[in-house]
Amino acid sequence: MRLDSWSYNSLVKTYDYSSERGHVLINDFLPKDNRTLNLELSTLPEYLKTADLLKSQLEKEGVNISLKVVTSIPENYQLYLGLHDIPDDPDQYPYWHSTQNTSLSKIEDPKLDKLLEDGRTTHDQKKRKQIYLEFQKVLLEELPALFLYYPDQYEITRI
């Protein structure tokens, strides 16, 4: 959700960056006889610099990253770096509901699906706000995607 949205939830779980914790998680995941993790990061051309930065950081942790430049969200991917435009309305149904071909992560979570369905069929804004506050909480606990940052954009006009 956008920070300026009427339904933004500032009380959701956050994940601080920790190189040490990442290293432990990676080592716990890998088998003892093979300490190498190979992943492919698909990215849009405009995020190639950021992808290179991520690659160099992950390689310090023992994760080998191969970069693949794509022009849209791939049907199948291991890692994907791109921009997700956040609409003014908090309805995120096309991006997270399990029945949608446009689902960003292909997550199948009945609770998320129900919240998304209720949010788009409820007309009372107070009730919708409560639904979307809960949606954000569940989404960030399930964490089907890692939200790195949202780039600032400025519009300049001459008067």
MARFIPA-108085 format. One record per residue: z, y, x of N, C-alpha, C in turn. Coordinates in pm, 1 decimal, m for minus. Example, Ala and Ser with C-alpha at 12.3 -4.5 7.8 and 13.67 -1.06 7.14 Angstrom:
<atoms>
ATOM        nup     nnorth      neast       caup    canorth     caeast        cup     cnorth      ceast
ATOM      780.0     m569.0     1319.0      780.0     m450.0     1230.0      780.0     m330.0     1320.0
ATOM      708.0     m225.0     1285.0      714.0     m106.0     1367.0      787.0        3.0     1290.0
</atoms>
This chain:
<atoms>
ATOM        nup     nnorth      neast       caup    canorth     caeast        cup     cnorth      ceast
ATOM        0.0     m117.7       84.1        0.0        0.0        0.0        0.0      124.0       88.6
ATOM      m55.0      226.7       35.9      m59.1      353.6      109.1       78.9      419.2      107.5
ATOM      111.6      486.5      216.1      240.6      555.2      225.3      256.0      660.5      117.1
ATOM      144.1      717.9       73.2      150.4      821.4      m28.9      132.4      766.0     m171.0
ATOM      133.2      635.4     m185.6      115.3      573.0     m316.4      244.4      579.4     m398.2
ATOM      231.3      593.4     m527.7      345.9      594.0     m617.1      414.6      456.9     m621.0
ATOM      349.8      355.6     m566.9      409.1      222.1     m568.7      444.9      171.0     m429.1
ATOM      449.0      259.3     m329.6      480.4      217.5     m193.0      625.2      170.2     m183.9
ATOM      645.5       56.5     m120.3      778.6       m0.3     m103.0      821.4       16.0       42.8
ATOM      913.8      105.8       67.4      960.8      129.6      204.4     1068.8       30.6      246.1
ATOM     1110.3      m56.8      154.0     1219.8     m149.2      182.5     1172.7     m290.6      215.2
ATOM     1045.4     m305.8      247.7      993.8     m439.2      278.8     1034.6     m481.0      420.1
ATOM     1026.5     m609.9      443.8     1057.9     m664.5      575.5      958.4     m610.1      678.0
ATOM     1009.6     m572.2      793.4      923.0     m525.1      901.1      934.1     m621.0     1019.4
ATOM      835.4     m616.7     1104.0      829.9     m704.7     1219.8      810.0     m619.4     1343.9
ATOM      913.6     m607.8     1423.6      904.1     m529.4     1546.6      833.2     m611.4     1653.1
ATOM      761.0     m542.7     1740.1      691.8     m608.0     1850.0      794.0     m658.9     1950.7
ATOM      779.5     m784.6     1990.5      865.1     m842.6     2092.5      783.7     m941.6     2174.0
ATOM      748.1     m902.6     2293.3      673.2     m990.0     2382.5      751.7    m1117.4     2411.3
ATOM      881.3    m1102.0     2430.3      965.7    m1218.2     2461.0      965.2    m1318.0     2345.2
ATOM      982.9    m1268.3     2223.6      984.8    m1355.8     2105.2      849.0    m1423.0     2087.1
ATOM      741.3    m1348.1     2108.6      607.4    m1404.7     2099.2      587.5    m1516.8     2199.1
ATOM      634.6    m1496.0     2320.2      622.3    m1598.0     2424.9      696.9    m1725.3     2384.9
ATOM      817.1    m1710.8     2332.2      896.4    m1826.7     2288.0      824.5    m1900.5     2175.0
ATOM      774.8    m1826.3     2077.0      705.6    m1889.4     1963.8      581.6    m1965.5     2009.1
ATOM      504.6    m1905.7     2097.7      383.5    m1970.7     2148.0      419.3    m2097.1     2223.6
ATOM      519.5    m2088.8     2311.5      559.5    m2206.5     2389.7      618.4    m2316.9     2303.0
ATOM      691.0    m2279.4     2197.6      744.6    m2380.3     2105.8      633.0    m2448.8     2027.7
ATOM      525.2    m2376.8     2000.5      412.5    m2429.2     1923.4      326.6    m2525.3     2004.9
ATOM      310.1    m2496.4     2132.6      219.7    m2574.8     2217.2      284.4    m2704.8     2263.8
ATOM      204.9    m2810.3     2275.2      259.3    m2935.5     2328.7      299.7    m2918.0     2475.3
ATOM      398.9    m2994.8     2517.7      452.3    m2982.4     2654.7      347.1    m3006.9     2761.9
ATOM      250.6    m3096.1     2734.2      149.8    m3129.6     2834.7       30.9    m3032.9     2834.1
ATOM       27.9    m2939.0     2738.8      m82.9    m2843.3     2733.6      m27.8    m2708.1     2691.5
ATOM      m14.5    m2618.8     2785.0       41.6    m2486.8     2757.8      m66.3    m2381.6     2737.6
ATOM     m182.2    m2422.7     2685.3     m292.5    m2330.3     2663.9     m328.4    m2326.6     2515.9
ATOM     m342.2    m2208.5     2464.4     m384.8    m2188.4     2326.5     m514.6    m2109.3     2330.4
ATOM     m620.1    m2164.3     2271.9     m751.0    m2099.3     2269.1     m781.7    m2055.0     2126.8
ATOM     m806.1    m1926.7     2108.8     m836.6    m1872.3     1977.0     m958.4    m1781.3     1985.1
ATOM    m1027.0    m1769.2     1871.1    m1140.3    m1677.9     1861.7    m1101.1    m1560.2     1772.9
ATOM    m1123.5    m1440.6     1823.8    m1096.1    m1318.3     1750.5    m1228.7    m1256.6     1708.0
ATOM    m1252.4    m1255.7     1577.6    m1371.9    m1191.3     1522.2    m1336.7    m1046.3     1491.7
ATOM    m1425.5     m955.9     1528.7    m1398.1     m814.4     1506.8    m1525.3     m738.9     1472.3
ATOM    m1509.1     m632.5     1399.5    m1619.6     m541.3     1372.7    m1646.8     m461.3     1499.8
ATOM    m1771.3     m418.4     1522.7    m1805.0     m347.5     1647.0    m1716.9     m225.8     1674.8
ATOM    m1678.6     m152.3     1570.8    m1600.1      m30.7     1591.1    m1456.6      m57.6     1637.0
ATOM    m1412.9     m184.0     1632.4    m1277.0     m218.5     1675.2    m1276.4     m302.7     1802.7
ATOM    m1387.3     m301.5     1873.6    m1398.7     m382.1     1995.4    m1298.3     m337.9     2102.8
ATOM    m1273.9     m207.6     2115.1    m1174.7     m160.5     2213.0    m1035.6     m213.2     2178.2
ATOM    m1000.9     m207.7     2051.7     m870.9     m259.6     2008.6     m864.4     m410.2     2030.2
ATOM     m974.7     m479.5     2002.1     m980.5     m624.5     2023.8     m961.5     m658.0     2171.2
ATOM    m1022.5     m580.0     2258.4    m1004.7     m600.5     2403.0     m858.0     m581.2     2443.3
ATOM     m793.5     m481.7     2386.0     m652.3     m457.4     2414.6     m567.0     m575.1     2367.1
ATOM     m592.3     m621.7     2244.8     m519.9     m738.5     2192.9     m542.6     m860.4     2281.4
ATOM     m667.3     m879.5     2322.7     m701.8     m992.6     2409.1     m621.4     m986.9     2538.1
ATOM     m616.6     m871.2     2601.7     m544.3     m861.5     2729.2     m394.7     m884.0     2709.4
ATOM     m338.6     m836.2     2598.9     m195.6     m858.1     2572.3     m166.7    m1005.7     2545.0
ATOM     m251.7    m1069.9     2465.6     m229.2    m1211.0     2432.9     m251.0    m1301.8     2552.7
ATOM     m344.2    m1266.1     2637.9     m368.1    m1348.2     2756.4     m249.0    m1345.0     2851.1
ATOM     m171.7    m1236.8     2850.5      m48.5    m1231.4     2929.6       53.8    m1332.6     2878.6
ATOM       40.3    m1370.7     2751.7      132.1    m1467.4     2690.4       77.4    m1609.3     2695.7
ATOM      m35.7    m1628.1     2761.5      m92.1    m1762.1     2774.3     m186.7    m1800.6     2662.4
ATOM     m233.6    m1702.8     2586.5     m328.4    m1729.4     2478.2     m467.0    m1684.9     2524.6
ATOM     m560.7    m1778.1     2532.7     m698.0    m1744.8     2570.5     m773.2    m1699.2     2445.8
ATOM     m830.1    m1581.6     2452.8     m900.3    m1523.5     2338.4    m1047.5    m1506.5     2373.0
ATOM    m1133.7    m1557.8     2287.0    m1275.9    m1526.6     2298.6    m1309.3    m1430.3     2185.4
ATOM    m1383.5    m1327.8     2217.3    m1418.6    m1225.5     2118.3    m1553.9    m1255.4     2056.0
ATOM    m1562.7    m1231.2     1927.9    m1687.5    m1248.4     1854.0    m1707.5    m1123.8     1768.8
ATOM    m1816.7    m1052.7     1791.5    m1846.1     m932.5     1714.4    m1919.9     m973.9     1587.2
ATOM    m1870.8     m926.6     1472.7    m1928.4     m959.7     1342.6    m1957.5     m830.2     1267.4
ATOM    m2036.3     m839.8     1162.5    m2069.0     m720.6     1084.3    m1996.0     m716.3      950.3
ATOM    m1926.3     m824.3      916.3    m1846.5     m828.4      793.6    m1739.4     m936.3      810.7
ATOM    m1649.9     m945.7      713.9    m1544.9    m1047.3      722.4    m1610.1    m1184.6      719.5
ATOM    m1587.3    m1265.6      822.3    m1647.8    m1399.3      824.6    m1591.0    m1488.7      715.1
ATOM    m1669.5    m1585.0      673.2    m1622.9    m1683.0      573.9    m1503.6    m1760.2      629.8
ATOM    m1514.3    m1802.5      754.0    m1406.8    m1874.1      822.1    m1379.4    m1806.0      954.8
ATOM    m1254.4    m1790.4      987.7    m1218.4    m1728.3     1114.7    m1076.5    m1771.6     1152.9
ATOM    m1046.8    m1760.8     1282.3     m910.6    m1786.0     1328.7     m830.8    m1656.2     1327.3
ATOM     m887.4    m1552.5     1387.5     m828.7    m1419.5     1387.1     m939.1    m1321.2     1349.1
ATOM     m902.7    m1220.8     1273.0    m1001.5    m1120.4     1232.6     m938.7     m982.7     1245.8
ATOM    m1010.8     m891.8     1309.0     m965.9     m754.2     1323.6    m1066.7     m663.8     1254.0
ATOM    m1019.1     m593.1     1154.0    m1106.5     m503.4     1080.2    m1022.3     m404.9     1001.6
ATOM    m1088.1     m321.5      929.2    m1020.5     m221.1      847.6    m1027.8     m264.0      702.1
ATOM     m914.7     m255.3      636.5     m908.4     m282.7      493.5     m875.8     m150.6      425.6
ATOM     m972.4      m96.0      353.8     m948.1       29.1      282.4     m844.8        6.9      172.9
ATOM     m750.3       94.6      166.9     m644.4       83.3       67.8     m678.6      175.3      m49.3
ATOM     m695.1      117.7     m167.3     m732.9      201.0     m282.4     m616.5      287.0     m331.7
ATOM     m648.9      391.8     m407.8     m544.6      476.7     m465.9     m458.3      396.6     m562.6
ATOM     m522.0      312.7     m644.1     m447.8      227.6     m735.6     m393.4      108.8     m657.3
ATOM     m269.8       67.3     m682.1     m210.1      m40.3     m602.9     m260.9     m181.1     m635.4
ATOM     m358.2     m194.4     m723.3     m411.6     m326.4     m758.8     m479.3     m388.5     m637.2
ATOM     m422.3     m496.4     m586.0     m474.8     m564.7     m467.7     m534.4     m701.5     m503.0
ATOM     m560.2     m722.5     m630.6     m610.1     m850.7     m680.6     m730.5     m904.7     m602.5
ATOM     m834.2     m824.3     m578.4     m951.4     m879.2     m509.2     m922.9     m923.9     m365.9
ATOM     m817.6     m869.3     m305.1     m791.8     m894.0     m163.7     m693.4    m1007.2     m136.9
ATOM     m610.0    m1044.2     m237.4     m504.9    m1141.0     m211.1     m495.5    m1253.1     m313.5
ATOM     m559.1    m1240.0     m429.4     m548.4    m1346.3     m530.5     m626.9    m1468.8     m484.9
ATOM     m567.3    m1585.8     m501.7     m625.1    m1709.8     m447.7     m759.0    m1747.8     m511.3
ATOM     m790.7    m1694.9     m627.4     m916.4    m1731.9     m693.6    m1034.8    m1646.5     m649.5
ATOM    m1008.9    m1543.6     m570.7    m1114.2    m1448.2     m536.3    m1186.9    m1485.3     m407.5
ATOM    m1319.5    m1478.6     m411.9    m1399.6    m1501.2     m291.1    m1374.2    m1392.7     m187.4
ATOM    m1325.8    m1278.6     m233.3    m1299.6    m1164.6     m144.3    m1157.9    m1166.0      m86.8
ATOM    m1082.8    m1272.6     m113.6     m946.9    m1283.2      m61.2     m950.8    m1277.8       91.3
ATOM     m872.9    m1189.0      149.8     m876.4    m1167.9      294.0     m824.9    m1286.9      373.8
ATOM     m722.5    m1353.1      323.1     m661.5    m1460.5      401.2     m674.3    m1598.5      337.6
ATOM     m725.8    m1603.3      216.9     m737.7    m1730.0      142.6     m601.2    m1791.7      112.6
ATOM     m496.6    m1709.4      109.7     m362.8    m1758.9       79.8     m357.1    m1809.7      m63.5
ATOM     m286.9    m1918.3      m81.8     m264.7    m1973.5     m215.3     m114.7    m1971.8     m240.7
ATOM      m71.4    m1872.3     m313.5       69.2    m1855.2     m342.9       83.4    m1819.5     m490.7
ATOM      137.4    m1910.9     m571.8      149.2    m1884.9     m716.4      227.3    m1758.1     m750.0
ATOM      330.0    m1727.8     m670.6      408.8    m1607.4     m699.0      326.4    m1481.1     m676.0
ATOM      251.6    m1477.1     m565.3      164.5    m1361.5     m539.6       58.0    m1350.4     m648.0
ATOM       m2.4    m1463.4     m683.5     m105.6    m1462.3     m788.5      m50.2    m1406.2     m919.3
ATOM       68.9    m1449.9     m957.9      129.4    m1405.6    m1084.3      158.7    m1255.6    m1079.9
ATOM      212.1    m1208.8     m968.7      240.2    m1065.1     m956.8      112.0     m983.0     m966.4
ATOM        6.9    m1029.2     m900.9     m121.5     m958.5     m906.3     m179.0     m958.5    m1047.8
ATOM     m166.9    m1069.9    m1116.7     m215.6    m1078.4    m1254.9     m136.0     m985.3    m1345.2
ATOM       m3.0     m988.3    m1332.4       81.9     m902.7    m1415.3       57.8     m755.1    m1385.4
ATOM       39.9     m722.3    m1258.7       19.4     m582.8    m1220.5     m104.4     m522.0    m1281.1
ATOM     m209.5     m600.4    m1291.0     m334.3     m542.8    m1344.0     m342.3     m547.8    m1496.3
ATOM     m252.4     m622.6    m1561.1     m255.5     m629.5    m1707.7     m142.1     m550.1    m1772.3
ATOM      m51.9     m493.7    m1692.1       58.6     m413.1    m1743.5       15.4     m266.9    m1742.4
ATOM       36.8     m199.1    m1853.9       m6.7      m59.4    m1865.4      106.2       40.2    m1841.1
ATOM      228.9       m3.4    m1857.5      343.2       83.1    m1834.2      360.7      103.7    m1683.5
ATOM      351.2      230.0    m1637.7      353.0      257.5    m1494.6      486.1      218.4    m1429.9
ATOM      597.7      232.3    m1499.8      727.3      192.5    m1442.5      731.3       41.8    m1418.8
ATOM      679.7      m34.4    m1514.8      675.9     m180.4    m1498.8      577.9     m220.0    m1387.7
ATOM      464.0     m151.9    m1384.5      366.2     m179.4    m1277.6      427.3     m151.0    m1141.0
ATOM      500.5      m41.9    m1131.9      562.1       m7.9    m1003.6      655.9     m119.2     m958.6
ATOM      738.0     m170.3    m1049.2      830.3     m278.6    m1013.8      753.7     m404.1     m970.0
ATOM      644.5     m432.7    m1037.9      562.1     m549.1    m1002.5      504.2     m532.3     m862.7
ATOM      450.3     m414.1     m833.5      387.3     m392.3     m703.8      489.2     m378.1     m590.7
ATOM      609.7     m330.8     m621.4      716.0     m331.3     m520.4      748.4     m475.4     m481.4
ATOM      758.5     m561.7     m581.0      785.9     m703.4     m554.5      668.0     m770.0     m483.9
ATOM      546.2     m735.6     m523.2      427.5     m791.0     m457.0      431.0     m761.7     m307.2
ATOM      459.1     m637.3     m271.2      464.0     m600.2     m129.8      571.8     m677.4      m55.9
ATOM      686.2     m695.2     m120.8      796.6     m769.6      m59.3      753.4     m913.6      m30.5
ATOM      694.6     m978.8     m129.2      651.9    m1118.4     m113.3      539.1    m1128.6      m10.8
ATOM      443.2    m1038.4      m17.4      330.5    m1041.0       76.5      379.2    m1031.1      221.2
ATOM      475.0     m943.2      246.1      522.3     m924.1      382.8      624.5    m1029.5      426.0
ATOM      673.2    m1108.2      332.8      756.0    m1223.5      370.5      667.5    m1344.3      399.3
ATOM      564.0    m1362.3      319.8      469.2    m1472.3      341.4      381.0    m1444.1      463.3
ATOM      346.4    m1320.1      484.3      268.4    m1269.4      597.2      138.2    m1345.8      622.0
ATOM       47.7    m1344.7      523.7      m81.5    m1409.8      544.8     m173.3    m1329.8      636.9
ATOM     m133.7    m1207.0      665.1     m209.3    m1120.8      755.2     m108.8    m1033.5      828.6
ATOM     m145.9     m993.6      947.8      m60.4     m904.5     1025.0     m123.5     m765.8     1021.4
ATOM      m50.0     m670.9      970.2     m100.0     m535.3      956.8      m61.2     m458.6     1082.8
ATOM     m158.6     m429.7     1168.0     m130.1     m365.2     1295.8     m105.1     m216.3     1280.4
ATOM     m197.9     m147.8     1216.7     m186.3       m3.7     1197.3     m294.8       39.3     1099.8
ATOM     m281.3      160.8     1051.3     m385.1      219.2      967.4     m425.7      349.5     1033.7
ATOM     m550.5      360.3     1076.4     m591.4      479.6     1150.2     m585.8      604.9     1063.9
ATOM     m539.2      713.0     1125.4     m539.1      842.0     1056.3     m682.4      891.5     1044.3
ATOM     m712.5      948.6      930.7     m843.7     1007.6      911.0     m824.3     1148.9      858.2
ATOM     m899.8     1240.4      914.5     m889.2     1379.9      874.9    m1023.5     1427.3      823.3
ATOM    m1016.7     1511.1      722.3    m1138.6     1571.9      670.7    m1132.5     1720.4      701.2
ATOM    m1233.2     1768.6      769.6    m1238.3     1908.8      807.6    m1350.4     1975.8      730.2
ATOM    m1318.3     2086.0      667.5    m1420.6     2160.9      593.4    m1414.1     2307.4      636.0
ATOM    m1527.1     2367.5      629.3    m1534.0     2510.2      662.4    m1526.5     2588.4      531.5
ATOM    m1441.6     2690.0      531.8    m1429.8     2771.2      411.5    m1494.3     2905.7      428.6
</atoms>
